[in-house]
Amino acid sequence: MSAFEDKSMSRREFVRRTVALSGAAMMGSTGLGVGGGAWAAGSDAPEKKEIRVGFIPLTDCSSVVMAAVQKFDEKYGIKIIPSKEASWASVRDKLVSGELDAAHVLYGLVYGVHLGIGGPKKDMAVLMSLNNNGQAITLASKLKEQGVTDGAGLRKLITAKPGEYTFAQTFPTGTHAMWLYYWLAAHDINPMKDVKVITVPPPQMVANMRVGNMDGFCVGEPWNNRAIMDRVGFTAVTTQDIWTDHPEKVLGTTADWVAKHPNAARALTAAILEAGRWIDASLPNRRTTAETVAQKSYVNTDMDVILERMLGRYSNGLGKSWDDPNYMKFYNDGAVNFPYLSDGMWFLTQHRRWGLLDKDVDYLAVAKQVNRIDIYKQAATAANVPLPKSDMRSHKLIDGTVWDGRDPAKYAGSFKVRA
C-alpha cells in the first residue's frame, strides 16, 4: 500500500514517509535509465524525437509538464514540447489534424471523437490515464444566499422556484459533463430537462460565474479553488466524492499516430509515467510541481491556489476545511495510469444514458480499440511500473450503483434519471 492509499495516516507521518519515498524514487529513476536507454537504440529508437503535446491550463496537466521540465523525456530519447491550448475543442481539432502529436485530454472526448459524437470522427487512442480525482462542482455564491449548500438544497430550490438555472461543463462528451450530470441526477435533477447546460473553457469558468452567467460549473482545479478565493462560488461536491479514484484526463492521440510512431508512443508514455511517479513521491515534489505549473506559460495563476488542493488541503467556501485523502493522484503505484477497459466503457454508458449515443454499441470492443494496453505495458516495463492483475476494475458511485464493466448495456439503461 502506498502512502497515498493509507487514509488513516496523519499528515506528519505522511511527510516522514514521503521523504523516504522521494529518495527511493530517485534511486529507482537512476536504475530505470538503463531500461529507458535500451529503447533508444536500433529499431527501438523513437520514430519522432520532438513530440508536441497539447494541454489545457489545469492542475492535472502536471505530469505532462514535469516530464518535460524534469527531463524525464530525455531518458527515452525524445523531447516533449508542451503546447498550451485555449479550449478542449481546439485540442480535439489539432489532434485530428495532426497539428498536435498527443494531448492531455478529457477521457470522454477521445471516445466521442472515435465514435463521431458531436464532431469529426477519427480513430483514436488512449495511451495512459494521467490522473485520478481532483475536480469539483462549484455553485455560485448567490445560491448560498437562497439556502443552497448541496445537491439536496439545489433540488429543493429548483422545485420551489422553477426557472432557468444554468450550469457549465467543459466539453459535451467530456469528464466534467459526466460528473455534473451524474451528480445532478443523483439528486433527482435531470440535466437535460430541469436545467440549462452550456460549454465553457476551463480558464473562463470563474470570470463567467463572476458576471452571473451561470449558477454552477464542473471543472478541474485550480478553478474551483480560484472561485472560492475570489468569493464568487463554493464547492458543493468534489468529484472524488462522486467516484473515489475516478478516471479523469488521459494521454490521447490518434490511432494513425500510434501506428506510425509506436516507439515514440511508448517513450512518451514511459516519460510521463516517470513524471507522475516523481510528483506523487513527496510533498516537496508536489510543491515544486505547483510552483512550476502556476507559471504564465502553463496554468497562469497564484501558486497557492494550485498547491492547497494538490496537497489535499480542502476548504469549501462555506466554513468547512478538511484533509482529503482522495485528492488528485498522478501515479499511486501505477494504479492511476493503467488504461482500464472498464474506465473507457463507463464514459460510453453515460454517453448512452444522456442521448449522446442513440443506441448501444459494443462497449468492450470499442474500449479495446481505443485503450492501447499493449503500448502501455511496454512503457510500464521500460519505466519499471507495476501492472494491475486485471484490465477491469470495480467502483461504487455516489448514488450507490456499482460499476464493474460486466454488463454495460444493462448498466446504461438502468438509471431512473436519463435523457
N, C-alpha and C positions, 0 to 999 in steps of 0.2 A: 504494500500500500504506500502511495506517495504521500508527501506532506500535504498535498492539496486535497487528498481524499479523506484525511483524518479530521472529521468535522468537530471532534471534541477537543482538538488541540488548542492550547492557549496561544495568543499572539507571540508571547515571549519564547515559548518552546518552538514555535514555528520559525522565528528568527534564528534561534540556535541551530535548528536542523537545516535550514536553508543555506546557512553559511557553509555547513559541511557538504550539502548538496552541490553548492556552487563549485567548491574545489573538486568534487568528484566529476562534475560535468566538464570542467576544464581539462582534467586528466583524460576523460573519455574522448574529448574533442581531439586531443593530441594523437591518441591511438587511432581515431577514426580517419585521420588524414590518410592513412595507408589504404583503407578501403576506398575512400573517395578518389585517391590518386590512381587507383587501379583502373578506374573508368576513363581516365584521361589519355590513355594510350591506344594506338592502333584503331581497330574497328569500333571500339567502345567510346571513342572521342565524341564529344557533343558536336552535332552537325552544325549548330549555330552557337557562336561564342557569346554574342551580345543578345540578351533576351529582354524585350520591352514588356514590362508587367504593369498593367493599369491598376489603379487603386482609387477609392473614394476616401475623402478625409474623415476617417473613423478610427477609433482606438484599435479595432480589430484588423487594421491593415499592418499592425506592428511587426508580425513575423516576416512579411514581405520586405518591409523597410529595413529591419535589422539584419536580414540575410545579406543585404547589400552593404549597409553601414559597417557591420562587424566582419564583412568579407568572408562569410561562410560560402559564398558563391565561388570564390577563387579556388577553394579546395577541390571543387568539382569541375574546374576548367571552364567556367562561364562568368559572365558579368551581367548581373541583374540591373536593369535600368528602370527604376520606379517612375511611373508616369501618372501624375495627378489628373484625375478626370472630374468633370463637373456634375455628372448625373449617371445613374445606372443605365439609362437609355443610351448615353454616349459610350459607356463600357460595352454594352451589347453590340452597338453598331460597329465599333472599332475591332471587336473580336471577330465579328462576321466578315468584315472587310479585310482583315489581316493586318490592320494598322497596329494592333496590339498582338503580341505573341500569346500572352496569357493575362489573367487578371485575378485580383482579389475581388470576388464577385458573390452575389446572393445565390444560395443553393438553388432556389426555385426559379431564378432567372435562367440558369443553364438548362434546366429541364423544359422551361417554357419555350426557349429557342429551339431546342431539339425537337419539340413536337409542333412548332409553328403556332404557338398560342400568342395572339396579340402582336404579331410582328413577323420578321423573316424567319424561315425555317432552315436550320442548318444542323448537321450532325455535330454534337458537342461532346466534350469530355470533362469529367471531374477527376483531377489528379490526386487531390487530398482535401481533407477538411482543415481549415485554418484555425478555427476556434469554436469553443462551446460557450454558451451563456453570454451575459453582458449587454443585453439590450433591455429596453423598458418601454412601458406605456406611460406617457405623461399627459395629465389633464390640465386644462387651463385654470388659472387661479380664480377666474370668475365662477367656475363650478363649485369651488370650495365655499364661496360666499353663498351658494344656494344649498349647502349642506352635503355636497357630494365629496366623499373621500375615497370611495372604492367602487367596484363594479355594481354591487347591490344598490348603492346610493344613486349611481348613474341610471340604473334601470328604473328606480322609483321616480326620479326626476323626469325621465322621458315619458313615463306612463302618466304622470300627473300634469305635465306641461308639454304636450305634443308640439313639435315644431321642427325646424331644420337644424339638426346637430351635425356638425362637420368634423370628420376625423381624417387624418392624413397618414398615409403609408408611403413607402419609398419606391415601390415598383409593383405593378399589378400581380405578377406571379411570384414575387419575392418573399423572403422570410418575414419581413415586418408586416406585410399584408396578412400573412397567415397567422402570425401571433396576435395581431389586432383582431382579426375575425374570430379566432378561436376563443379569445378572452371575452369578447362581446357576447358570443353565442353561449358561453358557459354561464352568462348572467341573463340568458333569455332575451338578448338583444340581437335582432337579425341585421347584420351589417349591410345586407342587400336591400332591406326594406325599411328599417327603423331609423337609419342614419344616412348621411351623405358621406361618401368616401372619395377623397382626392389623392393625387400623387404629387409629392413634393420632394426634391432632392434633400438628402440629409443635412448639409450645412445651412439650408434655408429654413429649417423647421422652426427654430427659435424666433427668428425675425417675423415669420408669418403668424406665430402664436401671439407675439407681442402686439401686433396691429389688429388682432381679433379675427383672423381668417379661419381659425379652427378651434374646436373645443377640446381636441386631444390629438395625439400622434403617437405612432410607434416608430422608434428609430434606434440605431446603435449609439453607444457612448462615443464622444462625451456630451452629446447634445441634450440628453435628458438631465444630466447634472448641470449643464450650462443653463437650462431653463430654470432650475431651482436657484442657482446663484444669481440669475438676472431677475428673480422674483416674478416670473411670468407663468410658472407652472409647478406641478408637484408630481411625484412618482406614485401612480396608482398601483402598479404591479411591475415586478421585474420579470423578464422572460424566463429566468431560471425557476421562478415560482409557477410558471405555466407548464414548463417541462424542464426538469433538472438535467443539466448537461446536454441540452438540445444542440443539434447541428445548426450551424449559422453560416458563416462565409466559407467559401471553398476556393481552391486554386483551379480556375476554369480556363479552358481553351477549346479549340475546335478539334474534331476528330481528325481532320486533314492535317492540322499542325502536328499532332502526335504521330501520325503515320509517316510524315516527312522527317520528324525530329525525335525519334524515340529515345536516343541517348541524351539529348538536351532536355527532354521532358523528365527523364529520370534524374539528371543532375540538378535541375531546377527544384524538383520535389525534395531531393535529399538536402539541398542547401536550406530550404525553408523549414524542413523538419528540424535541422540543427538549430536554426534561429528560434523556433518555438521552444525547443528544449532549453536553450540558453535563457530565454525570457522567464520561463517557469522555474528555473533553478534557484533563484534567490530574490529576496526583496530588493537588494541593491540593483540587480539586473532589471527589475521592473521599473525602478525609479529612473535608471538610465534610459530605458525604453520610453518612458513617459516624457522625459526631457527631450529626447530625440524627435518623437513623432509630433510633439507640440509645436515644433518649428514651422515657420511660414510655408516652407516647401512641402509640408505634409498636412497635418490637421489644422494648423494655424489657430491655436487658442492658448489660453493660460495653462501652464504645466499642471498646476494643482487641480484643475478641472478634470484632467485625464487621470492623474495619479490616485485620487481618492478611491474611485470605484475600481481602478486597476488593482489596488491593494485590498479590495473587498470592504472598504470603509464607506458604508452607505448612510445617507440621510434622505428622507423622503420629501422634505419641504413642508411637512406637517408637524414637525417636532420630534419625530422618531428617528433614532440613529441606531445602527447595528453593524456588527461584523458579519458579512455574508460569506459562508464557506463555499458557496457555489458561484463565486464571481468568475469573470472571464478567464478561461484557461486556453493556453496555446499548445499544450503538449500532454500533460497528465500521463506520463509513462507511455505515450503513443496512443492512448485511448481516444484523445481528441481527433487525431489526424487520419485514422483509418477511414476510407470511404465506404462505410457500411451500406450495403444494398438497401436495407430497411429504412435508412435515413432518406435516401433519394425517393423511395417509394412513398414515404409519408407525405412528401410535398405533392406528389401526384394525386394521392387520395383527397387532399384538401382542394386541389385544383378541380377535381371532380365534384366535391361537395358544394363548391361555390359556383359551379356552372362554367368554369373556365375550360374544362373538358366536357364535351357534350355526350360522351359515352365512356364506359370503362375501357382501359387499354390493357395490354399485357404488362402489368406493373413490373413484374420481376424481369421480364425480357428487356424492357426499357432501361431499368436500373443497371442491368448487366452491360448494356450498350454504352451507357454514359460513364458509369463509375469504373475507372481504369485501375482495378485492383492489381492487375499484372504489373503495371508501371509502378504503382505504389509499393508493392512487395519488393521489387528490385531496389527502389530508393531506400526503403527501410533497411534492407540488408546492407546497403552501402554505408548508411549512417548508424548502423547498429541500434535500430529502433525495434522494440518487441512488437510482435503481431498478435492480434486477438485470436481466440480459438474459433470464432465464427464470423461470417460476414453479415450476420444479422444481430440485432440487439433489441431488448425489450424495455419499455418505459411506461409508467403511469402518468397521465397528464392531469392538469388541474381539475378537470371535470370528472375524474375517476376512471375514465376509459383507459384501457391498456392497449398499447400499440406494440406488436411484435413482428409484423410483416407477413404473418402466415396466411391471412385471407384479406388482401387489400380491398377487393371489390365489396365484400361484405362490410368491412370497416367503413369504407367511403359512404356507403348507403345507410349506415346505422344511426346517423345523427338526426336528432329531432329538429334542430335549427339548421337549415340549409337553404340554398338558393331555390 
